[in-house]
Amino acid sequence: MISNINFDGYMVAIDIDFATRKIAGMLKTQKVIEQDGDLFTMKTLSTFRNYYSSFKIGEEFEEVTKGLDNRKCKSMVNWDGERMVCVQTGEKRNRGWTHWIEGEHLYLELCCEGQVLTSPPGKIASLLKPQKVIEQEGDVFTMKTVNTFRRYDSSFKMGEEFEEFTKGLDNRRCQTVVSWDGDKMVCVQKGEKKNRGWTHWIEGDRLHLEKLRTALAPLQKKLKAFNAVKLSCDQTAEHIKSQAQHTERQIKMEFEKLQQFLKDEEAARLTAVREEEQEKSEKMKDKIEKMTWEISSLSKQISAIEQELRAEDVSFLQSYKDTQNKAQCTLADPKKVSGALIDVAKHLGNLKYRVWEKMLGTVQYTSVSSSQAACILQRKLQSVRVQLDWGNKEVAFSDPNNNTPFCTVHIPSTDRVFPFFSGSLRICPMKVSVIVE
């Protein structure tokens, strides 16, 4: 490195004599930093003197600044962001150095006793040995790429796309997906650069890395197939929602029809009760009016006869025959009204059964099919007609509504037959037909 800033001030601070300072000022130095695992080796090479130092980050070590001022000190190197900072504790105060990289250049800053030497940027003299660490915790993978001045971490789940920022590399954003291709871990990075990605695999005890440039066609084809299937699944999910909504509407419509049927049936039966009430009320009204008139007529007739009976003896004798004729009643004897009350049994007798029987005429049994699966609606038996033919030793079962036969059972020759039914049953009123020969 050449054209150092405050070179003499720093060299005086570490007690370098004048002659050595002049020689050192004319030298071109080369900085080589190597990493092997967590061990770093830093080499400062020049024509006049070479200096080597090995250390681990965060661990204090004893250092002899051989080739510089030949002092012993306790040194410790740590990371400060992307800068490598060394603190050297010993005879000289505030001594140490800082290295960092910007672009393709390596920077160095030395300090001692308040003097700071800043070296101009120089190109990196040696490629660093990166360390690759892949960790797995559950379904989360963490990939760490560590070299001397740059540390790059990336966490992901297999098959899930995530946004990645290639910090420390080319500092670009991309959409990344990592998946397995056999025993190889394959990454596809979609962004500004085309056909970008990498492949990791293990052979023996070595981890291999291959940058993707070509041969992405099979992976892209597979990704396209997955996207197509996912699209189909998304469409199916939407169709399922549509089917559910349509089915709910149809169910509500069917129940609305049933509810409307019950409302209409209720209204019809209430109307029948009111009509019967009105009819019989009018008949009873006419009957009451007629009885009232007859009662009034009889009352007047009785009053007139009583008045004539209170007359003088001569007058009474003279009108006796007329009075006797008036006492004769031509009205028929009143009769109690029969059938005047509402026929409650007609309206309430077996009401639910008769409504249910009428409802059967409105129900249709249909089959429903869809594009994916067939659904058959099977009728459940709600009533069964049992017909015994003792002569032919047979029992026939049929639908009482449409006479559809279900099955016929032959009875073995025996003297007695007892019916046996299991489950929850109710005997419905039916017309019983007995034929005696």
C-alpha positions in Angstrom: 0.0 0.0 0.0 1.4 3.5 -0.8 0.6 7.1 -0.2 -0.2 6.6 3.5 -1.8 9.5 5.4 0.0 10.4 8.7 2.6 7.7 8.1 5.4 9.4 10.0 3.1 10.3 13.0 2.1 6.7 13.5 5.7 5.4 13.0 7.0 7.8 15.6 4.3 6.8 18.0 5.5 3.1 17.9 9.2 4.3 18.2 10.5 3.5 14.7 13.7 5.2 14.0 14.2 7.7 11.1 16.1 5.4 8.8 13.6 2.6 9.1 10.8 5.0 8.5 12.4 6.2 5.3 12.8 2.6 4.0 9.3 1.6 5.0 7.9 4.6 3.3 9.2 3.4 0.0 8.1 -0.2 0.2 5.0 -1.6 -1.5 3.3 -4.0 0.9 0.9 -6.8 0.1 -1.8 -7.8 2.5 -3.0 -11.5 2.4 -5.8 -12.6 4.7 -6.7 -16.3 4.8 -9.4 -18.1 6.6 -9.6 -21.8 7.4 -12.6 -22.6 9.5 -12.6 -20.2 12.4 -8.9 -19.6 12.2 -7.6 -16.4 10.4 -4.1 -15.9 9.2 -3.0 -12.3 8.3 0.2 -11.8 6.2 1.8 -8.5 5.6 4.4 -9.0 2.8 7.1 -6.6 1.5 10.6 -6.8 0.0 12.1 -5.7 3.3 10.1 -7.5 6.0 7.2 -10.0 6.3 4.8 -10.2 9.2 2.5 -13.1 10.1 -0.3 -13.2 12.7 -2.9 -16.0 13.4 -6.0 -15.6 15.5 -9.6 -16.6 16.2 -12.4 -14.0 16.4 -13.2 -13.0 20.0 -10.2 -14.9 21.5 -7.4 -13.0 23.1 -3.9 -14.0 22.0 -0.3 -13.0 22.7 1.3 -11.1 19.8 4.8 -10.0 19.0 4.9 -7.3 16.5 7.9 -8.8 14.8 9.2 -6.7 11.9 7.5 -3.6 13.2 8.5 -2.4 16.8 9.0 -5.9 18.2 6.8 -5.4 21.2 4.7 -8.0 23.1 1.0 -7.3 23.5 -2.3 -8.9 24.2 -4.5 -8.7 21.1 -8.1 -9.5 20.4 -9.9 -9.3 17.0 -13.7 -8.8 16.8 -16.3 -7.9 14.2 -17.8 -4.5 14.2 -20.5 -4.9 11.5 -18.5 -5.7 8.4 -15.3 -4.3 9.8 -12.5 -6.4 11.4 -11.3 -4.5 14.5 -8.2 -5.4 16.5 -7.3 -4.0 20.0 -3.7 -4.4 21.1 -3.2 -4.0 24.8 0.4 -3.4 26.0 3.1 -0.8 26.4 1.5 1.6 23.9 -1.9 3.0 24.6 -4.9 3.0 22.2 -3.1 0.7 19.8 -4.8 -1.4 17.2 -6.0 -1.6 13.6 -9.2 -1.9 11.5 -9.7 -3.6 8.1 -12.7 -3.5 5.9 -13.7 -4.0 2.2 -15.5 -1.7 -0.1 -16.2 -3.1 -3.6 -13.0 -4.8 -4.7 -10.7 -2.8 -2.4 -9.2 -3.5 1.0 -8.9 -0.6 3.5 -6.6 -0.3 6.6 -6.5 2.1 9.5 -3.8 1.9 12.2 -3.9 3.8 15.5 -1.5 4.3 18.4 -1.0 6.9 21.1 -3.6 9.1 19.4 -1.9 8.9 16.0 -4.0 7.4 13.1 -2.5 6.1 9.9 -4.9 5.7 7.0 -3.8 3.6 4.0 -5.3 4.3 0.6 -7.5 1.5 -0.8 -5.6 -1.4 -2.4 -7.0 -4.3 -4.4 -7.5 -7.5 -2.5 -4.3 -9.5 -3.0 -5.7 -13.0 -2.3 -9.1 -14.7 -2.6 -10.5 -15.5 0.8 -11.5 -19.0 1.7 -15.3 -18.9 2.5 -16.9 -21.2 5.1 -20.3 -22.7 4.4 -22.5 -23.7 7.3 -26.0 -25.2 6.7 -28.2 -25.7 9.8 -31.6 -27.2 10.1 -34.2 -26.7 12.9 -37.5 -28.3 12.2 -38.5 -27.4 8.7 -36.4 -24.1 8.7 -32.9 -24.2 7.0 -30.3 -21.5 7.8 -27.4 -21.2 5.4 -24.4 -19.1 6.5 -21.6 -18.1 4.2 -18.6 -16.7 6.2 -15.4 -15.3 4.9 -12.9 -12.8 6.3 -14.9 -9.6 5.8 -18.4 -10.7 4.8 -21.0 -12.8 6.5 -24.1 -13.7 4.6 -27.0 -15.6 6.3 -30.2 -16.9 4.7 -33.1 -18.7 6.3 -35.8 -20.5 4.3 -38.3 -23.4 4.2 -38.3 -25.9 1.4 -40.7 -25.1 -1.5 -41.7 -21.7 0.0 -40.8 -18.6 -1.9 -39.2 -15.8 0.1 -37.6 -12.4 -0.6 -33.8 -12.4 -0.5 -31.3 -9.6 -0.4 -27.8 -10.7 -1.5 -26.0 -8.5 1.1 -22.3 -8.6 0.8 -22.4 -10.1 -2.7 -24.0 -7.9 -5.4 -26.7 -6.4 -3.0 -29.7 -7.2 -5.2 -33.2 -8.2 -4.2 -34.7 -11.4 -5.7 -37.6 -13.8 -5.1 -36.0 -17.2 -4.1 -37.3 -20.7 -3.9 -35.2 -23.6 -2.5 -36.3 -27.2 -3.1 -34.9 -30.8 -3.2 -34.0 -32.4 -6.5 -33.1 -35.9 -5.3 -30.1 -35.5 -3.0 -29.4 -32.0 -4.3 -30.5 -28.7 -2.7 -31.5 -26.5 -5.7 -32.2 -22.7 -5.4 -33.8 -20.5 -8.1 -33.4 -16.8 -7.7 -35.7 -14.6 -9.8 -34.7 -11.0 -10.2 -32.6 -8.7 -12.3 -30.3 -11.4 -13.4 -31.6 -14.3 -15.5 -31.0 -18.0 -14.7 -29.6 -17.2 -11.3 -29.3 -19.7 -8.5 -27.2 -22.4 -7.0 -27.1 -26.2 -6.2 -25.5 -27.8 -3.1 -24.8 -31.5 -2.7 -22.5 -33.7 -0.7 -20.0 -36.2 -2.0 -18.1 -38.1 0.7 -17.2 -35.5 3.3 -17.3 -32.5 1.0 -20.0 -30.0 0.3 -20.2 -29.0 -3.4 -21.7 -25.8 -4.8 -22.7 -25.2 -8.4 -24.0 -21.9 -9.7 -27.0 -22.2 -12.0 -26.7 -20.8 -15.4 -28.2 -23.4 -17.6 -29.9 -26.8 -17.0 -32.8 -25.0 -15.3 -35.3 -26.3 -17.8 -36.3 -29.4 -15.8 -36.7 -27.4 -12.6 -38.7 -24.7 -14.4 -40.9 -27.3 -16.0 -41.6 -28.9 -12.6 -42.3 -25.5 -11.1 -44.7 -24.8 -14.0 -46.5 -28.1 -13.3 -46.8 -27.3 -9.7 -48.2 -23.8 -10.5 -50.7 -25.4 -12.8 -51.8 -27.8 -10.2 -52.0 -25.1 -7.6 -54.1 -23.0 -10.0 -56.4 -25.9 -10.4 -56.7 -26.4 -6.6 -57.4 -22.7 -6.2 -60.2 -22.9 -8.8 -61.6 -26.0 -7.1 -61.6 -24.3 -3.8 -63.6 -21.4 -5.3 -65.9 -23.9 -7.0 -66.5 -25.6 -3.6 -67.6 -22.3 -2.1 -69.9 -21.6 -5.0 -71.4 -25.1 -4.7 -72.0 -24.7 -1.0 -73.7 -21.3 -1.6 -75.8 -22.8 -4.3 -76.8 -25.8 -2.2 -77.7 -23.6 0.7 -80.0 -21.5 -1.5 -81.6 -24.7 -2.9 -82.2 -26.1 0.6 -83.7 -22.8 1.8 -86.0 -22.8 -1.3 -87.1 -26.4 -0.6 -87.9 -25.6 3.0 -89.6 -22.4 2.0 -91.9 -24.5 -0.2 -92.6 -26.9 2.6 -93.2 -24.0 5.0 -95.5 -22.4 2.4 -97.4 -25.7 2.0 -97.9 -25.9 5.8 -99.0 -22.3 5.9 -101.5 -22.8 3.0 -102.8 -26.0 4.7 -103.1 -24.2 8.0 -105.0 -21.3 6.3 -107.3 -23.8 4.5 -108.2 -25.7 7.6 -108.7 -22.5 9.6 -110.9 -21.2 6.8 -112.9 -24.5 6.9 -113.4 -24.0 10.7 -114.6 -20.4 10.3 -116.9 -21.3 7.4 -118.5 -24.0 9.5 -118.7 -21.6 12.4 -120.4 -19.0 10.2 -122.9 -21.5 8.7 -123.9 -23.0 12.1 -124.0 -19.6 13.7 -126.4 -18.4 11.1 -128.6 -21.4 11.5 -128.6 -21.0 15.3 -129.4 -17.3 14.8 -132.4 -18.1 12.7 -133.5 -20.8 15.2 -133.2 -18.3 18.1 -135.2 -15.6 16.2 -138.0 -18.1 15.4 -138.1 -19.3 19.0 -138.2 -15.7 20.2 -141.1 -15.0 18.0 -143.0 -18.1 19.1 -142.3 -17.3 22.8 -143.6 -13.7 22.2 -146.7 -15.1 20.5 -147.4 -17.5 23.3 -146.9 -14.9 25.9 -149.4 -12.6 24.3 -151.9 -15.4 24.0 -151.5 -16.3 27.6 -152.0 -12.7 28.7 -155.2 -12.3 26.6 -156.7 -15.5 28.1 -155.8 -14.4 31.7 -157.5 -11.1 31.1 -160.7 -12.7 29.9 -160.7 -15.0 32.9 -160.7 -12.0 35.2 -164.0 -10.7 33.5 -167.5 -10.8 35.2 -169.3 -14.1 35.3 -171.9 -13.1 32.6 -169.2 -11.9 30.2 -167.0 -14.9 30.9 -169.8 -17.3 30.2 -170.7 -15.4 27.0 -167.1 -15.7 25.7 -166.3 -19.1 27.2 -166.2 -20.9 23.8 -164.0 -18.2 22.2 -161.7 -18.3 25.2 -161.5 -22.0 25.0 -160.6 -21.9 21.3 -157.9 -19.3 22.0 -156.3 -21.6 24.6 -155.7 -24.2 22.0 -151.9 -23.9 20.9 -151.3 -24.7 17.3 -147.5 -24.4 17.6 -145.5 -27.6 17.5 -143.5 -28.5 20.6 -139.9 -27.1 20.5 -137.1 -29.6 19.7 -133.5 -29.6 20.8 -131.1 -28.7 18.1 -128.9 -31.6 16.8 -125.7 -31.2 14.9 -125.5 -27.6 15.8 -121.9 -27.7 17.3 -118.8 -27.6 15.2 -117.4 -31.0 14.2 -114.2 -30.8 16.1 -113.2 -34.4 15.4 -113.4 -33.7 11.7 -111.0 -30.8 12.0 -108.5 -32.2 14.6 -108.8 -36.0 14.1 -105.4 -37.4 12.8 -104.6 -33.8 11.7 -100.8 -34.3 11.4 -101.2 -37.6 9.6 -103.7 -36.2 7.1 -101.4 -33.2 6.5 -98.4 -35.5 6.1 -100.3 -37.8 3.7 -101.3 -34.8 1.6 -97.7 -33.6 1.7 -96.5 -36.9 0.2 -98.3 -35.9 -3.0 -96.1 -32.9 -3.4 -92.7 -34.7 -2.7 -90.7 -36.0 -5.6 -87.7 -38.3 -5.3 -84.8 -37.2 -7.5 -81.2 -38.1 -8.0 -78.5 -35.4 -7.9 -75.1 -35.7 -9.6 -72.1 -33.4 -9.9 -69.1 -33.4 -12.1 -66.9 -34.9 -9.4 -69.0 -37.4 -7.5 -72.5 -38.9 -7.8 -74.9 -38.4 -4.9 -78.0 -40.6 -4.8 -80.9 -39.7 -2.6 -82.5 -42.9 -1.3 -86.0 -42.9 0.0 -86.5 -43.9 3.6 -89.7 -45.9 4.4 -92.1 -43.8 6.4 -95.0 -46.2 6.3 -95.5 -49.8 5.2 -98.6 -51.7 4.3 -98.6 -55.3 5.5 -100.9 -57.7 3.7 -101.4 -61.3 5.0 -102.5 -64.0 2.6 -103.1 -66.9 4.9 -104.3 -69.2 2.1 -101.0 -68.8 0.1 -98.9 -68.6 3.3 -97.5 -65.2 2.2 -97.0 -61.7 3.8 -96.6 -58.9 1.3 -95.1 -55.4 2.2 -95.9 -52.4 0.0 -96.0 -48.6 -0.1 -99.5 -47.5 1.0 -99.4 -44.3 -1.0 -98.7 -45.7 -4.5 -99.0 -49.5 -3.9 -95.3 -50.1 -4.8 -94.4 -53.6 -3.7 -91.3 -53.9 -1.5 -91.0 -57.6 -0.9 -93.1 -60.8 -0.3 -92.2 -63.3 2.4 -93.3 -67.0 2.4 -94.6 -68.3 5.7 -93.6 -71.8 6.7 -96.4 -74.2 7.6 -97.3 -73.5 11.2 -100.4 -73.1 13.3 -99.6 -69.7 14.6 -98.0 -66.6 13.3 -96.9 -63.7 15.5 -95.7 -60.3 14.0 -92.4 -58.9 15.4 -91.2 -55.4 14.7 -87.9 -53.8 16.0 -87.0 -50.2 16.3 -89.2 -47.1 16.8 -92.5 -47.7 15.1 -96.0 -46.1 15.1 -99.1 -47.7 13.9 -100.8 -45.4 11.4 -104.6 -45.4 10.8 -105.4 -47.3 7.7 -108.4 -48.9 6.1 -108.5 -52.6 7.2 -109.9 -55.0 4.8 -111.0 -58.5 6.0 -112.4 -61.0 3.6 -114.2 -64.0 5.0 -115.0 -66.8 2.7 
